[in-house]
């Protein structure tokens, strides 16, 4: 299940308790995945509360987030550290996403599975753009899955994709997956951050572990000082209308539990990712 909860929850006025990407509010639309076409927009909501807060979210501002350690690998296909997942959930997006165990649209606005379960056809959004300005196409989907499966990539979860025998770009907006055998968990796999669709032109030119990203998510890399800070700015061409609400996210890193607790108490940072148990009860903001 994807971690993207910050981009809606915080913007909607919930106290800083869940991390996501500060996008739109409200409950996700319904979707029908029972081997039929699934249409509809996804609102990317990930609320720990059953009921969303009252009132309208406000746009603007930046969120300061402190994590214990920086990620040594930000390539979404190679990452293994928690901090990389937290950051990349804001930068990258997969074909679909998982909401409380239910699959929802993301880059793919709809999908259809053949009766025998061996073919999965995704229809991509016409308004999904990478941070480079390029439109996300079926060729990018094909490239991303093949890159994950390529032993040279050293993807930690490559074996999970062995049932995918091929990906074909039928046209610019249609990607067809062929499976070796029916796989009930394939959509869940394709909803994970490890299945992020990447900009192949960025991979070929700079790679994905520097200060330039190859994502299409609600936030894009603006600056990076390795081991110290990562600055993300909003992606103005994100496919979901009005999203994200925040202007940006500022990540800083500090391995000292006491220093992180002091930072949240003083208001220097707005959110601690997984605070130490000894400090969380003292520094956790109150839900309002």
C-alpha positions in Angstrom: 0.0 0.0 0.0 1.3 3.4 -0.9 2.2 5.8 1.9 0.8 8.9 0.2 -1.3 10.4 2.9 0.5 13.7 3.6 -0.7 15.4 0.4 -4.3 15.5 1.5 -4.6 15.1 5.2 -2.4 18.0 6.3 -3.8 20.4 3.7 -7.3 19.5 4.9 -6.5 20.7 8.4 -5.9 17.5 10.3 -3.1 17.8 12.8 0.3 16.5 11.5 -0.1 12.8 12.2 0.1 11.1 8.8 2.5 11.6 6.0 1.3 12.0 2.4 1.6 14.6 -0.4 -1.0 17.3 0.4 -3.3 16.9 -2.5 -7.1 17.1 -2.7 -9.7 16.3 0.0 -12.7 14.1 0.4 -13.3 10.4 0.0 -12.0 8.5 -3.0 -14.5 7.7 -5.8 -15.8 4.2 -6.1 -14.2 1.8 -8.5 -15.1 -1.5 -10.0 -12.2 -3.8 -10.5 -13.9 -7.2 -10.9 -12.4 -8.0 -14.3 -14.2 -5.1 -15.9 -13.2 -1.6 -17.0 -12.6 0.8 -14.1 -13.1 4.5 -14.7 -13.0 7.6 -12.6 -10.7 10.0 -10.9 -8.8 9.2 -7.7 -8.5 11.7 -4.9 -5.5 10.0 -3.4 -6.9 10.3 0.1 -5.3 8.3 2.9 -7.0 9.2 6.2 -6.4 7.4 9.4 -9.7 8.9 10.7 -12.9 7.4 9.3 -14.5 10.9 9.0 -12.6 13.8 7.3 -12.4 17.1 9.1 -15.0 19.8 8.6 -14.2 22.9 6.5 -12.5 23.6 3.3 -8.7 23.0 2.9 -6.6 26.1 2.1 -3.9 26.3 -0.5 -0.4 27.6 -0.1 2.4 27.3 2.4 5.2 24.8 2.8 5.5 21.9 5.3 8.7 21.2 7.2 9.3 17.5 7.7 12.1 16.0 9.7 13.3 12.4 9.2 16.0 10.5 11.1 18.3 9.7 8.1 18.6 10.7 4.5 18.1 8.0 1.8 21.3 6.8 0.1 19.2 5.7 -2.9 16.3 7.7 -4.3 15.9 5.7 -7.4 12.4 4.2 -6.9 13.2 1.0 -8.6 16.3 0.5 -6.4 15.3 2.0 -3.1 15.0 0.0 0.1 15.2 2.6 3.0 12.1 3.9 4.7 13.1 7.5 4.1 13.4 6.9 0.4 9.8 5.5 0.3 8.5 8.5 2.3 10.1 11.0 0.0 9.5 9.2 -3.3 5.8 8.8 -2.5 5.5 12.5 -3.1 7.6 12.5 -6.3 6.6 9.4 -8.2 3.3 7.7 -9.1 2.3 4.2 -10.2 -0.3 3.1 -12.7 -2.8 2.5 -9.8 -2.9 3.0 -6.1 -4.2 1.1 -3.1 -6.7 2.6 -0.7 -7.5 0.4 2.3 -6.9 -2.6 0.2 -9.0 -1.4 -2.8 -7.3 -0.5 -6.1 -7.9 3.0 -7.3 -6.9 4.9 -10.5 -3.6 6.9 -10.6 -1.6 7.4 -13.9 -4.0 4.8 -15.4 -7.6 6.2 -15.4 -9.0 2.7 -16.2 -8.0 -0.9 -16.7 -9.5 -4.1 -17.9 -8.4 -7.7 -17.3 -9.1 -10.5 -19.8 -11.4 -13.4 -18.6 -8.5 -15.8 -18.5 -6.5 -13.4 -16.3 -3.5 -13.4 -18.6 -3.9 -9.9 -20.2 -4.2 -6.6 -18.3 -4.9 -3.5 -20.4 -4.3 0.0 -18.9 -5.7 3.3 -20.4 -3.5 6.2 -19.3 -4.6 9.7 -18.5 -4.1 12.2 -21.3 -3.2 14.8 -18.7 -0.5 13.0 -16.7 2.9 14.8 -17.1 6.4 14.1 -15.9 8.1 16.9 -14.0 10.3 17.4 -17.1 7.1 18.5 -19.0 6.9 15.3 -21.1 3.5 13.5 -21.2 3.5 10.1 -19.6 3.0 7.5 -22.3 2.6 3.7 -22.7 6.3 3.6 -23.8 7.3 4.9 -20.3 5.2 2.2 -18.7 6.9 -0.4 -20.8 10.3 1.0 -20.1 9.7 1.2 -16.3 8.5 -2.4 -15.9 11.3 -3.7 -18.2 13.8 -1.7 -16.1 12.6 -3.2 -12.9 12.9 -6.7 -14.3 16.4 -6.1 -15.8 19.0 -7.7 -13.6 21.3 -4.7 -14.3 18.9 -2.4 -12.4 19.4 -4.5 -9.1 15.8 -3.8 -8.1 15.3 -5.4 -4.6 11.8 -6.6 -5.6 12.5 -7.8 -9.2 11.4 -11.3 -8.5 7.9 -10.1 -7.7 7.5 -9.1 -11.4 8.5 -12.5 -12.9 4.9 -13.3 -13.8 4.9 -10.3 -16.2 6.2 -11.8 -19.4 5.8 -8.6 -21.5 4.5 -5.1 -21.7 3.4 -3.7 -25.0 2.7 0.0 -25.9 -0.4 -0.6 -28.1 -0.7 3.2 -28.6 0.4 6.3 -26.7 -2.2 5.8 -24.0 -2.6 2.1 -23.9 -0.3 -0.3 -22.2 -0.9 -4.1 -22.4 0.6 -6.5 -19.8 0.9 -10.2 -20.6 1.2 -12.5 -17.7 2.6 -16.1 -17.5 -0.3 -17.1 -15.2 -3.2 -15.5 -13.5 -2.0 -13.3 -10.6 -4.6 -12.1 -8.1 -2.1 -9.7 -6.5 -0.8 -8.1 -9.7 -2.7 -4.8 -9.3 -1.6 -4.6 -5.7 2.0 -5.0 -6.9 1.5 -2.3 -9.5 0.2 0.1 -6.9 3.4 0.1 -4.9 6.1 2.7 -4.9 8.5 0.1 -6.3 6.3 0.1 -9.4 6.7 3.8 -10.1 6.5 4.9 -13.7 9.7 6.8 -14.5 10.7 9.3 -17.2 13.1 7.3 -19.4 14.8 10.5 -20.7 15.8 11.5 -17.2 17.1 8.0 -16.4 19.2 8.0 -19.5 20.6 11.5 -18.9 21.2 11.9 -15.2 19.9 8.8 -13.4 17.4 9.0 -10.5 19.6 9.4 -7.4 20.6 13.1 -7.8 18.9 16.5 -7.7 16.7 15.8 -10.8 13.9 13.4 -10.5 12.0 11.4 -13.2 8.6 11.4 -11.5 5.1 12.6 -12.3 3.7 12.9 -8.7 2.3 16.0 -7.0 5.7 17.3 -5.9 9.0 17.6 -7.8 12.6 17.8 -6.7 13.8 21.4 -6.4 17.0 21.0 -4.5 19.0 18.4 -2.6 22.0 18.6 -0.2 22.8 15.0 0.4 22.5 14.1 4.1 21.1 17.5 5.0 18.0 18.5 3.1 15.6 17.9 0.2 13.3 20.6 -1.1 10.2 19.6 -3.1 8.0 22.1 -5.0 4.5 21.5 -6.2 4.0 20.0 -9.6 1.8 22.5 -11.5 0.8 20.0 -14.2 -0.3 17.3 -11.8 -3.3 15.5 -13.3 -5.7 16.0 -10.4 -7.4 19.4 -10.4 -6.4 21.7 -7.6 -3.8 19.3 -6.3 -1.5 19.6 -4.4 -2.6 22.3 -1.9 0.8 22.9 -0.5 3.4 24.9 -2.4 6.1 22.5 -1.3 7.7 20.1 1.2 11.0 20.7 3.0 12.7 17.6 4.3 15.6 17.8 6.8 17.5 14.9 8.5 18.7 14.5 12.1 19.6 11.1 13.7 19.5 12.6 17.2 16.2 11.7 18.9 16.4 14.5 21.4 17.2 17.1 18.7 14.2 16.0 16.6 11.9 16.1 19.7 13.1 19.6 20.5 12.6 20.7 16.9 8.9 19.7 16.9 8.3 21.3 20.3 9.9 24.5 19.3 7.9 24.6 16.0 11.1 24.5 13.9 9.5 21.6 12.0 5.9 20.7 11.5 6.1 16.9 11.3 8.4 14.2 12.6 8.4 10.9 10.6 8.3 8.1 13.2 9.4 10.0 16.3 11.2 8.0 19.0 8.7 6.5 21.5 10.2 8.4 24.4 9.6 11.8 22.7 6.4 11.1 20.7 4.0 11.5 23.7 5.6 14.8 24.5 5.8 16.3 21.0 2.9 14.8 19.1 0.5 17.6 17.9 -3.0 17.4 19.1 -5.8 16.5 16.6 -8.3 19.3 16.0 
